[in-house]
Structure formats: C-alpha cells, structure tokens
Amino acid sequence: MGAKFSVKFANIYVYKLLEQFFLNHNYYKITLKGRLVGDIFLLWEDSEESFSIFFNTLNNYHTTIKFELHYSYTHINFLDTIVYKNKIFYFRNQVICQTNR
C-alpha cells in the first residue's frame, strides 16, 4: 500500500528530476509540455530522429526511472483526453464508466 505521502513524494521527485533534465537539455524544440505525476505530454517540432535521441537521453537520465513512449502523427491519448492534430490541435474528453453488474 505505502504511506499516505508516497504519491506526493513521487510527484515532487519526478517534478524535480524533469525540471533538472529540461534545464540541462533546453536545446530541444518542444512547443508545449504538460505533466501529471509520471505522465508527460509534449508537442515536438523537430525530426523523428531527434525525438528518438531526446527520448533515449531522457530514459538514461536516471538509473531506475524509465518512461514509455507513445506517439502519433494524428492523435495521442493523454490521461482521459485524446488530442488530435489537424491545422490546429483540439481535444476530446473520454468518459469511461465501469459497473459491477
């Protein structure tokens, strides 16, 4: 289960880790970044090759914290929202309901 402060501590730790990473690697072309605990959302303006280098650098920044990569040229899921790319970006919320019946 963990202590009551475990999630808060993890959130602060990942925040500080990513803050330091982005300060040390500020030459990447990131238009927008968002984060919730361990989930990161980025809008990338460079090549797929440079994105791969960025992701590998991020994953090697800490010895035990690793990230998964999910990307698309048309849309991406972030938390309970789908972000679509068109001439502009637009968002659509999903509502997921579970029942015990």
WOPE-V670497 format. One record per backbone hydrogen bond with DSSP energy under -1.0 kcal/mol. CO is the residue of the C=O (numbers start at 1). NH is the residue of the N-H. If there is no record, write none. Layout:
# WOPE-V670497
co->CO nh->NH
co->CO nh->NH
This chain:
# WOPE-V670497
co->3 nh->6
co->5 nh->9
co->6 nh->10
co->7 nh->11
co->8 nh->12
co->9 nh->13
co->10 nh->14
co->11 nh->15
co->12 nh->16
co->13 nh->17
co->14 nh->18
co->15 nh->19
co->16 nh->20
co->17 nh->21
co->18 nh->22
co->19 nh->23
co->20 nh->24
co->21 nh->25
co->28 nh->30
co->29 nh->45
co->32 nh->43
co->34 nh->41
co->36 nh->39
co->39 nh->36
co->41 nh->34
co->43 nh->31
co->47 nh->51
co->48 nh->52
co->49 nh->53
co->50 nh->54
co->51 nh->55
co->52 nh->56
co->53 nh->57
co->54 nh->58
co->55 nh->59
co->56 nh->60
co->58 nh->61
co->74 nh->85
co->76 nh->83
co->78 nh->81
co->80 nh->94
co->81 nh->78
co->82 nh->92
co->83 nh->76
co->84 nh->90
co->88 nh->86
co->90 nh->84
co->92 nh->82
